[in-house]
Amino acid sequence: MNQAAGTGCPIHDNVDRRKSAPLALANTHPDEGAHWVKNPLLARMILRNKTATQAGAGADMLKYKNPEQMPVFFLDGEEHAKKRRKTLRFLSPKAISDQHYKVMEQKSRELLDAFQAQGRGVLEDISFDLAIEVVGEIIGLTESDQRGRAKRIQNVLSASISKASNNPLSIFWLNLRRAFHTGIFFWFDVRPAIEARKQHPKDDAITFFIDEGYTNTAIIVDCLTYGTAGMITTREFIVMAAWYLFEDLDLRKRFLAGDSQDQLAVLMEILRLEPVAAMIHRRVAEEVDGVADKPLPPGEKYGIDIRASNTDEALVGECPFAVDPDRAKRLKETGRYMSFGDGPHACPGWQVALHETRIFLTMLFQVPGLKLEREPDIGWNDQVKGYELRNAVITCEKTP
C-alpha cells in the first residue's frame, strides 16, 4: 500500500507504506460471534478489565485437571497472576542483561559467521535459528544437537498451528501428524533436557517445571507455548524490521548510530505499523458499553484489532502512518502501544524479542557488502492471525 493517508501532516508525509497492510486488510477479522473492536481506548479498557479472560487460540476449549500445570497463556485471574509471578524471572530485564544478552550475541555471531562463509542466506531461516536458540536457552532445551533440534521444533510448531478442513480424514491426519512430531520432539529434545536438569538444575523453565511437579505432558505443552510465542513471532519481526532498514537509509543510519534505547524506539515504531499478531480475543464477564448502540451483556467475546488501534490518532498521535521513532517520547508513551497486547495477558517476553532483534540487526548491518537480493514473499497464517515472510534472500562479501 503506497497511498497517502492524510494531508498537511506537520512532521512527515504520512504515507501508508506498510508492507503487510493489503494482506492484513483482506484477512483480519474476529472469530465467529465475536465483536470487532477497533477503537484503541475501548480495546485497552477491555484488555485491562479484571473479568476479561483469554478467548483465542483455543483457550475456550482447553481444560486442565490441575490449573497449576496449565500454560500461563491460558490461565486467568489469580491463577494466571500467581504463575506469571513465578515465571517472569526468566524474562525480566535483569535476566535479559545478566543471561540472555550473552546468548543473543553469541548465537548472532555464529549465525552471521556462517552466513559470511557462504556469502548468501535466507533471512527467515537465520532469524528462526536465532529465535530457537535464544528461547531454547530460556526454556532449557539445550541437551540435543542444534541442527536437529531446529528442524524438529519447526516441524512440531508447523503442525501445531496448521488448520484442517472439516473433512474427518483431514482432521485425523493432522492430529496424527501433530502427535508424531510432538513425540519426536519430546524424545529427542525435551526428555534429555528433563533428565539433565534432574541431575544438574539450572535457572531455566524446565528446572522450574520439575520443581513444581509438572507431568511430561504439561512440560511439552509449556515448551510449545513458549515456542509459538517466542520463536514464530520473533522470526517474522526480525525479517520485517530488516526489510524496513534495508529500504530506508536514513532509518538504518539512525538505528546503527543510536544507543540501545534509540534502537528500541526504531524497532517499536516499525512493530507499531507491522504488528505480527493482528488480532487477539477476550471474553468479558461484565457488561461492556461503547462497542454497539447499547451496552452488551456479560459473557460476550471481543476481537481486539491491534493494527487498527496502532494507527488510531487517539492512541498514537498525528501522522499515524509515518515511521517516527520520536513519537513515543513526544507522547510520553513507552512505545509499545498495543503491539504486545495489554492488561494481565500482555506478552511477558516482549523485551526478550526486542533485544534479540536489536542485537542481531546491529550485527547484520555491519556485515561487509550486505544486500537484500530478494524481497520476502508475504503470506498469511490464519491460526496465528498474522503475516509470514518467506524467501528473503540476503547476500554479502564472502569470507575467504
VODOKE-735965 format. One record per residue: residue in one letter; y, z, x of N, C-alpha, C, O, CB in turn. Coordinates in steps of 0.05 Angstrom, whole numbers, plus 5000, padded with zeros to 4 digits. Glycine has a CB too. Layout:
BEGIN
AYZXYZXYZXYZXYZX...
//
This chain:
BEGIN
M497650005017500050005000502550005018502850175035500050254981N504249815013506649785030509049735013510449535016506249565051Q509449914994511449884974513450114974512650344977510149854946A515950044972517950264972517550444948517350344925520850144972A517550704953517050894931519651014922519651164902515151114940G521850954934524451064926526750934941526250794961524451364930T529150974933531450854946533451074953533451284941532750644929G535051014973537251194980536251454993537751644993538751264956C533851455005532951695018534651755043534951575060529951675026P535851985046537652035068536352075095537752085116539252285062I533652095096532352155121530651925130530751845154530552405118H529051805113527251595120527251365100528751385080524351705123D525751155105525650935086523951005061524150865041524650685099N522251205064520651305042518751085031518251065007522351405019V517850915048515950705041513050825041512350965060516150455059D511550765021508850875018506950705036506150485028507850874989R506250805059504450665077501750795079500350755099505750645105R501050955060498551105061496150905062496050715046498251285037K494350945081492050765085490150775062489150565053490650845111S489651005051487551035031488551035003487051074984486051295036A491250994999492351024972491250834951490550924929495350974974P490950574957489850394936487050474927486350474903489850114946L485350544947482550614940482550884925480950914906480850634966A484151074934484251334921485251304892484251434874486051524936L487251134888488351094862486250994842486151064819490750894863A484450814853482450704836480050894831478550854811481350444848N479751094848477351254846477751554840475851694834475851234872T480251644843480751934838480951984808482551874794483352014852H479152154799479152244771477652504769475952564785477852024752P478352664749476952924746474152884735473552674724478553114728D472453084738469853084726470053054695472153114684468253334733E467952954683467952914654468553184640467253384646465252794644G470453184622471153434607473153604621474053804609468653584603A473953534645475953694659478853584654479153344650475453694690H480753764654483553684650484753614677484453754697485153914637W486253384678487353284702490053414708491853394692487752974700V490253554730492653704737493953574762492853574784492054004743K496353454758497753314779500253474788501153434811498553034770N501253644771503653794778502954014798501254174793504853924753P504254014822503454194843503954494836502454664845504954134868L506054544821506554824815504454934795503655164797509454854803L503654764777501554844758498854854772497255034767501354644735A498454664791495954674806495654924823493555054824495754424825R497855004835497855244852497355494834496055684843500455274867M498555494811498155724792495255744784494155964783499955684767I493955524779491055524771489355614795487555784791490155244761L489855504818488255574842488555874849486655994860489055404865R490855984844491356264851490656454828490756704831494156304859N489856354805489156514782486656694789484656584800488556344757K486856954784484657134792482057084777479957174785485557414787T482256944754479856894738478756614744476656534733480456914709A480056454762479156184768476656194785476556344804481356024782T474656034778472156014793471655734801472655544789469856124776Q470055704822469255434832467855284809466255394795467355454856A468555024806467354864785466654584794466154414778469254854761G466654544820465954274831463654304850462754514857468354144844A462754064860460654044880458054194871456654304888461654154906G457554194845455054324836455254614831453154744826452854264854A457654734833457855024831456955134804455955354801460755104836D457354964783456655054756453655084753452655234736457654854735M452154934769449154934766447755114786445455184782448154654769L449155204807447855354828447655644821449755774817449255314854K445255754820444856044815443056164837441056044845443556074787Y443756404845442256544866441356814855442856944841443856574891K438856884861437857154853439457364868439957584857434857174859N440157314893441557504909444257384917444357224936439957584935P446457454903449057344909449957394938451557234949451157454891E448857604951449657664978448857434997450057395018448357924987Q446757274989445857065006446756784996445856585006442857065007M448556784978449656534967451956444986453556614994450656574938P452156184991454356085008457056174997457456174973454255785011V458956245015461556345006463056144989464656224972463256425031F462555884994463855674978463255704948465055644932462955404988F460955804941460055814913460456084900459956124877457255724911L461356274916461756544905464556574893466356414900461356764927D464856764875467556814863468057114862466157274866467656684835G470557184856471257464852470757634876471157554899469657574829E469957884871469658084893467458004912467658054936469058354881E465257874901463057794919464057584939463257584962460757674902H465757404929466957204947468757334968468557274992468556994931A470457514959472357644977470857804999471657815022474257824962K468757944990467158115009465857945030466058005054465058264993K464557725022463257555042465257405060464857375084461357355028R467457325048469457185063470657365085471157275107471757085045R471057615078472057805099470057835122470857855145472558085086K467557835115465457865136465257625154464857655178462757915123T465557385143465057135158467657025170467456845187463756935141L469957115162472456995171472857035201474456885213474757125156R471557225213471957275241471057035258472057005281470457525250F469256875248468356635263470456415263470356235279465756535252L472356435244474356225241477156315245479056175239474056105213S477556565254480156685257481656555281480456435298479956985261P484356585281485956485304484956605330485056465351488856555300K484156855330483156985355480556845364480256795388482657285351A478756795345476256665352476756385363475456285381474356655328I478756245351479355975360480355975389479555825405481555845341S482256165394483456175421481456285442481456195465485956335421D479856485434478156615453475556465458474456475480477556895444Q474456335437471856205439471955905434470855755451469956325419H473155815412472855545404474455335420473555115423473555515375Y476755425431478255235448476555125470476554885476480755385459K475155305483473455225506471455015498471054815512472055465518V470155055476468154865466469454595459468454385465466654975441M471754615445473154365437473954205461473653955461475654435420E475054335481475954195505473654085521473753855530477654375523Q471454245524469154155539467753915526467153715539467154385542K467353935500465953715485467653465484466653245486465153805457S470253505480472053275480471953125507471852885508474953355473R472053275529471953165555469353015560469352795570472353375577E467053135552464453005555464352735539463352535550462253195546L465252745515465152505498466952285508466252055507465852575469L469352365518471152165527470352055555470951825561473952275529D469052215571467952115596465851905590465751695604466752345613A464151955571462051765563463351505552462451285558460151885542F465451535537466951305526468151135548467950895548469151405507Q469351275568470551125590468450985607468950775618472251315607A466151115609463950985625463050725612462150545626461651185628Q463150715585462350475571464650285567464250045566461250555544G467050395566469450225561469850145532471649985525469249985578R468150245515468150165487466750385470464750505480466849885483G467650435446466350625429467150595400469050455394466950915439V465550725383466150735354467351005349466051215352463650675337L469851015340471351265338470051465319469951705326474151215329E469051375296467851575278465251695289464651925282467251445251D463851545306461451665319462251875339460952085340459851445332I464351825354465252015374466352265360465752485368467451895392S467952225339469052455325466952615311467152865309471152365305F464852485301462652635288461052795308460253025302460852445272D460552675331459152825352460753075360459653295364458652655377L463453045362465153275368464953485346464553725352468053185372A465153405321465053595299462453745298462353985292465653455272I460253595303457553725303457353935324456354155319455453505307E458453885348458254075369459954315365459154545370458953945396V462454275355464254505350463154675328462954925331467054405343V462454555305461354715283458654835290458055065282461054545257G457054685306454554795315454855045331453255235328453054585331E456855055348457355305364458155535346457355755350459555255385I459755475326460655685308458355795291458056035288462855585289I456655615282454255695267452255825284451056035277453055465252G451755705308449555795325447355595329445255665339448456055315L447855345321445855135324446055015352447154795356446154915302T444955155371445355075399442755065415442755045439447255265413E440455085401437955115415436254855415433854865422436355335403S437454635406435954385405437454175420439854215427435454295376D436153945425437553735441439853615425439653565401435553515449Q442053575440444553495427444353235412445153215389446753475448R443153025424443052765412441252765387441952655366441952555432G438952895389437152915366438353075344438053015320434553035374R439753295351441053465331443153315315443353335291442253715344A444753155329446852995316445552805295446552775273448452835336K443452675303442152485285440952625261441152525238439952325300R439652855266438352995244440453105224440053095200436653225254I442653215235444753315217446053085201446553115177446953455233Q446452855214447452625200445652545177446552485155447752385219N443052545182441052475161441052665138441152585114438252465173V441152935144440953125122443553145106443453185082440253405134L445853115119448353125105448752865088449752885066450753145125S447852645099447952395083446352415058447152325037447052155100A443852525061442152555037443352765018443052734993439352645046S444552975028445653185011447953084994448153174971446653415028I449552905004451952814988451452544974453252444961454352795006S448952434977448352194963447952244933447452474925445752064975K448352034918448152064889446051874878446151634885450852014875A444251974862442151804850443151684823444951794811439551964846S441951464815442451364789441051534768439651724776441651064787N441351464743439951624722437051554720435551684704441351574695N436151364735433351284736431651514747432251614769432851034752P429551614732427951834742426651784769426451964786425751894722L425951524774424751464800426751494823426151584844423551174800S429251404817431351434837431951724843432351794867433951294827I431951894823432452174827430152304843430652464861432652324800F427652214837425352324851425552254881425152424898422752204839W426152004887426151914915428452044930428252104954426351614917L430752084917432952224930432252514936432852614958435552204913N431052654917430252924922428152944944428153134960429153054896L426352744944424352744966425652694993424852825013422252514960R427552514994429052465018430552715028430552775052430952235014R431852845009433253095016431353305027431953435048434753204992A429153345014427153545023426053475051425753655067424853565002F425553215055424453135081426453185103425653315124423652835080H428853095100430853125122431653415126432153505148433352955116T431653575104432253855106430053995122430554175138432653985079G427553925116425354045130425353985160424854155176422753945118I425953735167426153655195428453805208428153905231426653345198F430653825195432953975206432254265211432954385231435453955186F430854395192430054665195428154705219428554875236428754775169W426154525220424054565240425154525269424354675287421854365235F426754325273427654265300430354395308430854415332427953965303D431954475289434554585296435054875287435855045302436654405284V434554925261435155195250433155395260433855615269435155185220R430555335258428455525266428755605295428555845301425655395262P429055425314429455515342431955695346431955875362429755275360A434055635330436455795332435956085322436856275333438855665317I434456095300433856365289432156525308432756755313432356335262E430156395320428456545339429956625364429556845374426056365347A431756455373433356525397435256755391435656935408434956285407R436556755367438456965360437057235355438257445359440056885336K434557225346433057475343432557615370432557855372430357425329Q432157445391431757555418434457615432434657825445430157355434H436357445428438957475442441257425422442157195420439157295467P442057625407444257585387446857495400447457565423444757845372K448357335386450957245395452957285373452257355350450856945404D455557235379457657265359457856995344459856845347460357345372D455856935328455856685312454756735285453756955279454256455327A454756535268454056565240451056625236450356795219454756315224I449356495252446456545248445656825255444056945242444856345265T446956935275446457225282447357395258445957585251447957305308F449557325246450557475223448557445200447957645187453257375214F447557205195445657165173443157335177442057455158444856865171I442157345202439757505208440257805203438657945191438857455237D442657895213443358175209443558255180442958475172445958235224E444358055163444758105135442158065119442058105095446857925124G439957995133437357965120437057715104435557705085436958195102Y438457495112438157245097435357135099433957175119440257045108T434456995078431956845080432556585095434856505099430856795051N430356455103430656195117432055995099433755845109427956095126T431355995074432655805055435655855053437255665053431355835027A436456105052439356175050440756095075443055995074439656475045I439456125098440756045124441155745124443255645133438956135148I439055585115439355295115441655215097443255045105436755165105V441855325073443955255054446655315066448555155063443555395027D446955545079449555615090450255425113452555345116449555905100C448255355130448755165152449654895141451454775152446155125168L448454805119449254545108451954565094453454375095447154455087T452654795083455254835071457454815092459454685089455455105056Y456954965114458854945137458954665147461154565154457955145159G456654535148456554265159458154065143459653905154453654175161T457754075117459253885100462253935102463753735104458353925070A463054185102465954245103467154195130469354095133466354535095G465654265151466754255178466254005194467653945213465854485193M464153855187463353615202464353365189465653195201460353605206I463653325163464353075149467353035146468352825153462953075122T468753245137471553215132473153185158475053035160472653445116T472353335179473753315205473353045217475252935229472753535224R470952935215470452665225472452465213473652305228467552575219E472752475187474552285174477452325182478952135187474252305144F478252575184481152625190481752545219483952445224481752915186I479952595238480552515265481052205267482952125280478152585284V479452055253479751765253482351685239483851515249477351625239M483051815217485451755202487951815219489751655221485551895176A487952055231490252135247490551955271492851875278489952435257A488351885284488451695307489651425298491251305313485751655319W488851335275489851075264492851085262494250885269488551015237Y493951295251496851325249498151325276500251195280497551585234L497051465295498251485322497951225337499751155353496851705338F495851075333495650805345497850625335499050465350492850685339E498450635309500450455297503350535302505050355304499950445268D503950785304506650885305507250995333506551215339507251095283L508550835350509050905377510851155379510351335395510350675392D512951165362514751405363513251655355513651865367517151355345L511551635335510051865326508051955348507752195353508551805300R506851755361505051815383506451955406505452145418503551565392K508751855413510351975435511052265428510852435445512851805441R511852305404512552575396510152755397510352985407513752575367F507852665388505452825388504652895416504053135422503152665374L504652705434503852765462505852935477505053075495503352505477A508352915470510453075484510753355473511853525486513052935482G509653405449510153655436508353885445506253835457509853625407D509154125439507354355444505354365421505354195403508954625446S503554565421501454575402502554595373501354465355499654815407Q504754735369505854765342506954505332506654435308507954985342D508354355350509454095342507253895336507453735318511353995363Q505053905352502853735347501453795321500753605306500753755370L501254045314500154125289501854025266500853945245499754425287A504454035269506353935249505953645244506053555221509253995257V505453485265504953195262502353155246502252995227504753065289L500253305254497653265241497653355212496553225195495553425256M499053575206499053665178500653485160500153455137500253955177E502653345172504253155157502552905150502752795128506853075172I500952825169499052605164497052685143496452535125497652515190L495952925146494053025126495253065099493853025078492853295136R497753135097499053155071498952885056498352875032502053235074L499352675071499352405059496452295055495952135037500952215075E494652385072491952275072489952505071488252525088491452105097P490052685050488052895048485252785045484852595030488753085025V483352895060480652785059479452825031478152645020478852915081A479853065020478853124993481153074974483253184976477853424991A480652894954482852814936483053004912485153024900482352534927M480853134905480853294881478853534883476653494894480153124856I479653764873477953994872478054104843479954054828478754214892H475954244835475754334807475554644805474354774822473254214794R476754754784476555034778476155074748476954914732479055184787R474755284741474555374713476055634711475655814726471555404705V477755654690479555884687478756044662478555924641482455804686A478356304666477456474643479756574626479356734608475856704654E482156474632484456554616485756304603485056084610486556694634E487456354584488956144571490856024592492156174607490456244546V491055754592492855624611494955454596494255294579491255434631D497455504603499555364590500855164609500955204633501755564580G501754934598503154734615501554484620502754284629503954864640V498954484615497354244621497454054597497653814601494454324626A497454164573497454004549499854084531501354264539494854024533D499953964508502154034489502054324480504154434473502053844465K499654434479499454714471497654854491496054724506498254734443P497755114493496055264512493055204508492155184486496555564509L491655164531488855114530487255374530488055564543487954934554P485055384516483555634513482155714539481755554557481555614491P481355964541479856064564477255904567476055804548479156364562G476355874593473855744598474055444604471955314609472055784576E476455324603476755044608476654974638477155144655479454944596K475854724643475454634671477854454678478754294662472754484674Y478854484703481254334712480654184738479454304757483654524715G481453934739481353784764484053774777485953664766480353494758I484253894800486753914815487053664833485553624851486954174832D489053504827489553264842491153324867493653364866491053054824I489753344890491053414915493053204924495253274933488953454937R492352954921494152734931496752724915498852694926492652464929A496552754888498952754872500652994878503152964880498152754842S499553224882501053464888502553434915504853514918499253704889N501153314934502253294961504453094964505753074985500053234980T504952934943507152734944509152794922510652614914506052454942D509053024911510953104890513353244902513053434918509553294869E515753144896518153254909518553554902519953694917520553104900A517353644880517653924873516254104894517054334897516453984845L514353994908512854144928513854074957514154254973509954104926V514253814962514653724990517453624995518053545018512653514996G519253634976521953554981522353254980520553104972522853655007E524753164988525452884986523852715006522652815025528352844991C523852455001522352265017519452335020518452355042523652235045P518052374997515252474999513252285012511152375020514352534971F513952025015512051845027512651795057511151645070512151575012A514651915067515251885096513652085112513152305104518251925100V512851995136511552185155513752325170515052225188509652025175D514252575162516452735172515453005183515253195167518652775150P514853015209513753265220515653505218514753735220513053225248D518153455213520053675210520353775181521853965176522853595220R518853655163519053715135518454015129520154155117517153545118A516254105139515454385132517454585143518154785130512654445144K518354545168520354725179522854725163524154935159520954655208R523754495154526154465139525954615112527854725102526854175134L523454595100522954725074522055015076521555145056520954565059K521755105102520755375107517955405095517255605082522655585095E516255195098513555195089511655205114512555165136512954945072T509155255109507155255131506354975139505454925161504655415123G506654785120505854505125503054445114502154215115505854455155R501754645103499054605092499254475065497454315057497554875090Y501354535049501654445022498954485007498054715006502454135021M497854274995495354304980492954184995490754164984495554174953S493454105020491353955035488754115039486653995041492453875062F489054375041486654545045486054715020484754925022487054725069G487054624997486754784973488755004973490854994987483954894971D488255214957490055444955488555664941486355614930492655374939G489655904942488356124929485956234944485556174968487556044901P484256394931481956514944480056324958478856394978480456684925H479756084947477855884957479155684976477955474981476555744935A481555734986482755555005480955535029479655725037485655655014C480955305042479055245064479355455086481555475098479454965075P477255615092477555815113477555705141478455835160475256015111G476555455145476455345172478655145178478254975196473855215175W480855155163482954955167484154955195484754745205485155005147Q484355185207485555195234483655085255484454955274486355475241V481055125250479055005268479254705268479354575289476155095260A479354585244479454295241481954185254481853975267479354215211L484254315250486754215260486854225291487654035304489054365249H485954455302486054485331483954295345484454195366485554775339E481654265332479654085342480853795343480453655363477154085324T482153715322483453455321485653425342485853225356484553395293R487253635344489553645363488553605392489553445407491153895360I486553765399485553755427484353485433484853375454483553985431F482653395415481353135420483352905422483152745441479253075398L485252885404487052665404488952675428489752465438488752655378T489652915436491352945461489852815485491052675500491953235466M487352875487485752765509485252465505485452315524483052915511L484652385481484052105475486451925483486051715496483452065446F488851995476491151825480492151835509494251715516493351895461Q490751985526491351985555489351805570489551775594491352265566V487451695556485451515568486851255576488051125559483051465549P486551165601487850925610486850675595484450635591487350885640G488850515586488150265573487050285545485850105535486150115590L487550515532486450565506487650365485490050325484487050855497K485850245469486750065448484950105423482550175425486649775458L486150065400484550045375483849755371485549595362486150165350E481449675379480649395378480149305349480649075342478249345395R479049485333478449415306479149645287478249875291475449355302E480949595268481649805249479249875231477549715226484049705231P479150125222476850215206476850085179478850015167476850515203D474350055168474049985141474250235124473350455133471249845136I475450215101475850445083473950435060473950235045478750475074G472350645057470550665034471050925019472751085027467550645043W469650964998470051204981467351344976465451214969471351124954N467351604980465051764973465651934949467252124950464251954998D464351874926465052004901464052294900465052454886463851844878Q461952354916460952624917462952804931463453024921458252634932V463952714953466052874968468752844955470553004959466152784997K469052624939471652554927473752504948475952604947472552774907G472952334967474852274988474152015003472051894998474952505008Y475951935021475551685035473551715058473051935068478151585046E472451495066470751475090471851245107472551035097467751425083L471951285133472951085152470751015171469651175185475451195168R470150755172467850655188468650415205470450265198465450585169N467150385226467350145244470050125258471049905262466849895228A471150355265473650365281472850345310471850535322475350625276V473350115322472550065350474850105369477049995365471449775353I474450275389476550325409475450235436473050245441477350625409T477350145453476650055480478550185500480650285493476749745482C477750175525479350285547478550155573476649995575479050595548E480050235594479250145621476650285628476450525627481550205642K474750125636472050235642472150365670473050255689469950015642T471050615671471050745697468950625715466850535705470451055693P469550605741467650475759465050635763463250555777468950425786
//
